[in-house]
Amino acid sequence: MAEKILIVDDDLETLRLVGLMLQRQGYQIVAANNGNQGIAVAKKEKPDLIVLDVMMPDMDGYSVTKILRSDPILADIPILMFTAKSQVDDKVAGYEAGVDDYLTKPVHPVELVAHIKALLSRRKSRTSPLEPIRKGHIIGVISGKGGLGVSSVTLNLGIALFDKTNADIICAELRPGSGTWGMELGFAETQGLDTILLKKAEEITGSLIEDNLIRTTYGIRLLLASSRISDMQMDTKAIQAETLVQKLGELSQITFLDLGTGCSSVLEHIVKFCNEMIVVTESQPVAIQKTRILIDELEKRGFGKSKLLNVLIYNRVRADIQLSQPQVQEKLGHSPILVIPPAPEQAYQAATHFQPLIKVQAESLVSQQFGRLAEHFVNRIKK
């Protein structure tokens, strides 16, 4: 996702020219033409950097800076004061108010861009990789035993939610050596997760993650894990996994994490960054017993209390005898949010055509159920 820059200046021509120049550099631009509006836009948009004028009619740039610095949510945003006031006293006043850099007009566009890049780079380097600050909503998807469809749920729910909201969504396979999406969708390059986990924690930046995300024709972006057994050893990269999950949350509105069966040694380091959890199970006794154990562990970590816990029944195999939904609720202590029926023929067709399940037969019952499941999460999107 492009870095967002807020420009605050009462000169509309400056807003237009600087904004256009920065857009051509690949930045996302938001603008305000006075101090009060600038503060309001900063609170709403949470920009990565602010370019701020000094001389404005309602509130000068010094006052705007002091207000921004007093807000704990906005205090760390870099501020570049960009003004015609060139006296030493003016610059000192700016730095005392809390700006990070000071440039006087006019300035060559190359110099302005260089200062902006330096400030953005400095901000990335000084932000702790473990600091739990997220722009988006992180949802973990997990099961108590293998073969219950966690990967299928994560992928198809992400796509279904994009179809309904057009939101910025990332789906990530956090299972080193056990990835399936690359094979299922026909992607040749499936080393994104492994490439990131091989780095030192301090080297894991938003730009590194962006470089390893795969854009799809379904609207979402994917972080793929390889299916090589030798890569399972990276399951011990706890600090790297923490940093990765935190950064993923900063890069999208919604991040879905495929956590598999939760047997990973790094799971403890990941779940604290999740806003909520989807527990996938099926209507069979052993699966329900294993799910009950998993739910007990998640409840100890706040899920079902301070964090949301969603139980999803995904019956992938047709069975003449299975537990009823009331029986499942009684045994788990949680009411399932939805039941997805078996569709083995549709699943086979999806596999042979390298397509997500819901894109093979859009009007099928299973596709409709994924659509209903997505509606359950629509209000998580931060506009």
C-alpha positions in Angstrom: 0.0 0.0 0.0 1.3 3.5 -0.9 2.5 5.7 2.0 0.0 8.4 2.8 1.1 12.1 3.0 -1.1 14.9 4.4 -0.4 18.3 2.9 -1.7 21.3 5.0 -1.4 24.7 3.2 -3.8 27.6 2.7 -2.3 28.2 -0.8 -4.4 26.1 -3.1 -1.8 26.2 -5.9 0.8 24.8 -3.5 -1.6 22.0 -2.5 -2.2 21.2 -6.2 1.4 21.3 -7.4 3.0 19.6 -4.4 0.2 17.0 -4.3 0.6 16.2 -8.0 4.3 15.9 -7.8 4.2 13.5 -4.8 1.4 11.4 -6.5 3.8 10.9 -9.4 6.3 9.6 -6.9 3.8 6.9 -5.9 2.5 8.5 -2.7 -1.2 8.7 -1.7 -2.1 12.3 -1.0 -4.7 13.8 1.3 -5.0 17.6 1.7 -6.3 20.4 4.0 -6.3 24.1 3.5 -6.2 25.3 7.1 -4.9 24.2 10.5 -8.1 23.0 12.0 -9.0 21.0 8.9 -5.5 19.6 8.9 -5.8 18.3 12.5 -9.2 16.7 11.6 -7.9 15.1 8.5 -4.8 13.8 10.4 -7.1 12.1 13.0 -9.2 10.5 10.3 -6.6 9.4 7.8 -3.6 8.6 10.1 -1.0 9.7 7.5 2.5 8.4 7.4 3.9 12.0 7.1 2.6 15.6 7.2 3.8 18.5 5.1 2.8 21.6 7.0 2.8 25.3 6.2 3.4 27.9 8.9 1.3 31.0 7.8 -2.4 30.0 7.7 -5.3 32.2 8.7 -7.0 30.3 11.4 -4.1 28.5 13.2 -0.4 28.7 12.3 1.7 25.7 11.7 3.5 25.9 15.1 0.1 25.6 16.9 -0.9 22.7 14.7 2.3 20.9 15.4 1.9 21.3 19.2 -1.7 19.9 19.0 -0.6 16.9 16.9 2.3 16.2 19.3 0.0 16.2 22.3 -2.2 13.5 20.7 -0.7 10.0 21.6 -2.2 8.5 18.4 -0.7 11.2 16.1 2.4 12.1 18.1 4.8 9.9 16.1 3.8 11.1 12.7 6.8 12.9 11.0 6.1 16.6 10.3 8.0 18.5 7.5 7.4 22.2 7.9 7.4 23.7 4.4 7.1 27.4 4.4 8.3 30.7 3.0 9.5 31.9 6.4 13.2 31.5 6.2 14.6 33.3 9.2 16.6 31.3 11.8 14.1 32.3 14.5 11.3 30.8 12.4 13.2 27.5 12.1 14.0 27.4 15.8 10.3 28.0 16.6 9.4 25.1 14.3 11.8 22.7 15.9 10.7 23.8 19.3 7.1 23.1 18.4 8.1 19.6 17.4 8.6 19.4 13.7 11.1 16.8 12.3 12.4 18.8 9.4 12.1 22.4 8.0 12.3 23.4 4.3 11.8 26.9 2.9 10.0 27.7 -0.3 10.8 27.7 -3.1 12.6 24.4 -3.2 13.5 22.0 -6.1 11.1 19.1 -6.2 14.0 16.6 -6.0 15.1 18.1 -2.7 11.6 18.0 -1.3 11.2 14.3 -2.2 14.6 13.5 -0.7 13.6 15.1 2.6 10.3 13.2 2.6 11.9 9.9 1.8 14.5 10.4 4.6 11.7 11.2 7.1 9.7 8.2 6.1 12.7 5.9 6.3 13.7 7.3 9.7 10.2 6.6 11.0 10.4 3.0 9.9 13.8 2.5 11.5 12.8 4.0 14.9 9.5 2.1 15.2 9.9 -1.0 17.4 9.1 -4.2 15.4 7.1 -5.5 18.4 5.0 -2.4 19.0 1.4 -3.5 18.8 0.1 -0.7 16.6 -2.2 -1.7 13.8 -4.1 0.2 11.1 -6.1 -2.8 10.3 -8.1 -5.7 11.8 -6.3 -9.0 12.2 -8.3 -12.3 12.1 -6.7 -15.6 12.9 -8.2 -18.8 11.4 -7.3 -22.0 13.3 -8.6 -25.5 14.0 -8.1 -28.2 16.7 -7.0 -30.9 14.2 -5.8 -31.2 10.7 -8.0 -31.6 7.6 -10.8 -29.3 8.7 -10.4 -26.7 5.9 -8.6 -23.8 7.6 -6.7 -22.8 4.5 -9.9 -23.1 2.3 -11.8 -20.9 4.8 -9.1 -18.3 5.0 -8.7 -17.9 1.3 -12.4 -18.0 0.3 -13.5 -15.8 3.1 -10.9 -13.2 2.2 -12.1 -13.2 -1.4 -15.8 -13.1 -0.4 -15.2 -10.2 1.9 -13.4 -8.3 -0.9 -16.3 -8.9 -3.3 -18.6 -7.3 -0.8 -16.5 -4.4 0.4 -13.6 -3.8 -2.1 -11.4 -3.4 1.0 -7.7 -3.8 1.1 -7.3 -7.4 2.3 -4.3 -9.6 2.8 -4.5 -13.4 3.4 -1.3 -14.9 4.8 -0.2 -18.5 5.2 1.7 -18.6 8.5 2.6 -22.3 8.2 6.3 -22.7 7.0 6.7 -25.7 4.8 3.0 -26.4 4.8 1.6 -23.9 2.2 -1.1 -25.0 -0.2 -2.5 -21.8 -1.9 0.4 -21.5 -4.3 -0.2 -25.1 -5.6 -4.0 -24.7 -5.6 -4.0 -21.4 -7.5 -1.1 -22.2 -9.9 1.5 -19.7 -8.6 5.1 -20.7 -9.4 6.6 -18.4 -6.7 5.7 -19.5 -3.2 8.7 -18.3 -1.1 7.2 -15.1 0.3 6.8 -16.3 3.9 10.2 -18.1 3.9 12.0 -15.1 2.4 10.7 -12.9 5.2 11.3 -15.3 8.1 15.0 -15.8 7.0 15.6 -12.1 7.8 16.5 -10.6 11.1 13.5 -9.1 12.9 14.8 -5.5 12.4 15.1 -6.1 8.7 11.4 -7.0 8.3 9.9 -3.8 7.0 6.6 -2.9 5.3 8.4 -2.6 2.0 10.0 -6.1 2.3 6.6 -7.6 3.0 5.0 -5.6 0.1 7.7 -7.0 -2.2 6.8 -10.6 -1.2 3.0 -10.2 -1.5 1.3 -11.6 -4.5 -1.5 -9.6 -6.1 -4.4 -11.7 -7.4 -7.2 -11.2 -9.9 -9.6 -11.8 -7.0 -8.7 -8.4 -5.4 -6.8 -9.7 -2.4 -3.1 -10.0 -1.8 -1.5 -13.2 -0.7 1.6 -14.1 1.4 2.4 -17.6 0.4 4.3 -20.3 2.3 6.3 -23.1 0.5 5.3 -26.7 0.7 8.8 -28.0 1.2 9.3 -30.1 4.4 12.8 -28.6 4.8 11.2 -25.1 5.4 9.3 -26.3 8.5 12.4 -25.6 10.5 11.5 -21.9 10.2 8.6 -22.6 12.5 10.9 -21.5 15.3 11.3 -17.9 14.1 9.2 -16.4 16.8 10.5 -12.8 16.8 10.4 -12.7 13.0 6.8 -14.0 13.0 5.7 -11.3 15.6 7.2 -8.6 13.5 5.6 -9.9 10.3 2.1 -10.1 11.8 2.4 -6.6 13.3 3.5 -5.2 9.9 0.8 -7.1 8.0 -1.8 -5.4 10.2 -0.3 -2.0 9.2 -0.5 -2.8 5.4 -4.2 -3.6 5.1 -7.7 -3.0 6.4 -8.2 -6.7 7.1 -5.6 -9.4 7.5 -6.5 -13.0 7.6 -3.9 -15.4 9.1 -4.0 -19.1 8.2 -2.7 -20.6 11.5 -3.4 -24.2 10.6 -3.9 -26.5 13.6 -2.2 -24.2 16.0 0.6 -26.6 16.8 3.2 -24.0 15.8 5.8 -23.1 18.4 5.4 -19.4 17.4 1.6 -19.4 17.8 1.9 -17.9 21.3 3.8 -15.0 19.8 1.2 -14.4 17.0 -2.2 -14.7 18.7 -1.7 -11.6 20.8 -1.8 -9.5 17.7 -5.1 -11.0 16.5 -8.3 -9.0 17.2 -10.4 -12.1 16.8 -10.2 -15.7 16.0 -12.2 -18.1 13.7 -12.2 -21.6 15.0 -13.0 -24.1 12.2 -14.5 -27.5 13.1 -16.8 -30.2 11.8 -19.8 -32.0 13.2 -17.9 -35.1 14.3 -17.2 -36.2 17.9 -13.3 -36.2 17.7 -13.1 -32.9 15.9 -15.5 -31.3 18.5 -13.4 -32.7 21.4 -10.2 -31.3 19.9 -12.0 -28.0 19.2 -13.1 -27.8 22.9 -9.5 -28.1 24.0 -8.4 -25.4 21.5 -11.2 -23.1 22.7 -10.1 -23.5 26.3 -6.6 -22.4 25.4 -7.8 -19.4 23.4 -10.1 -18.3 26.2 -7.1 -18.1 28.5 -5.7 -15.6 26.0 -8.8 -13.4 26.1 -10.7 -14.8 23.1 -14.4 -15.1 23.8 -14.0 -12.3 26.4 -12.1 -9.2 25.5 -11.5 -10.5 21.9 -14.0 -12.1 19.6 -14.1 -15.9 19.1 -16.1 -17.3 16.2 -16.9 -21.0 15.7 -17.5 -22.1 12.2 -18.7 -25.6 11.2 -17.2 -26.7 7.9 -18.5 -30.1 6.9 -16.3 -31.0 4.0 -17.2 -34.7 3.9 -20.8 -35.9 3.4 -21.9 -38.0 6.4 -25.1 -39.8 7.2 -24.6 -39.4 11.0 -23.2 -36.3 12.6 -23.8 -34.0 15.6 -26.5 -31.5 15.3 -25.8 -27.8 15.6 -27.4 -27.6 19.1 -25.2 -30.6 20.2 -22.1 -28.8 18.9 -23.1 -25.6 20.7 -23.6 -27.6 24.0 -20.3 -29.3 23.8 -18.3 -26.2 22.8 -20.1 -23.6 24.8 -20.2 -21.4 21.7 -22.9 -21.0 19.1 -21.5 -21.6 15.6 -21.9 -18.5 13.4 -22.5 -20.6 10.3 -22.5 -24.0 8.8 -20.8 -24.6 5.4 -22.0 -27.7 3.7 -19.9 -30.3 1.9 -19.2 -29.7 -1.9 -16.6 -32.3 -2.9 -17.4 -32.0 -6.6 -17.0 -28.2 -6.6 -13.8 -28.6 -4.6 -12.4 -31.0 -7.2 -13.4 -28.7 -10.1 -11.7 -25.8 -8.3 -8.5 -27.8 -7.9 -8.3 -28.9 -11.5 -8.9 -25.3 -12.7 -6.6 -23.6 -10.2 -9.5 -21.5 -8.9 -10.7 -20.6 -5.4 -13.8 -22.7 -4.4 -16.3 -19.8 -4.5 -15.2 -18.7 -8.0 -16.0 -22.1 -9.7 -19.7 -22.1 -9.0 -20.7 -18.6 -7.7 -24.3 -19.5 -7.2 -23.7 -22.8 -5.4 -24.8 -23.2 -1.8 -21.3 -23.3 -0.4 -20.4 -20.1 -2.3 -23.5 -18.5 -0.9 -22.6 -19.5 2.6 -19.1 -18.0 2.2 -20.9 -14.8 1.1 -23.0 -14.9 4.3 -19.9 -15.5 6.4 -18.3 -12.5 4.8 -21.3 -10.3 5.7 -20.6 -11.3 9.3 -17.3 -9.5 9.1 -18.2 -6.5 7.0 -18.5 -4.1 10.0 -14.8 -4.9 10.8 -13.7 -2.8 7.8 -12.3 0.6 8.8 -13.4 3.2 6.3 
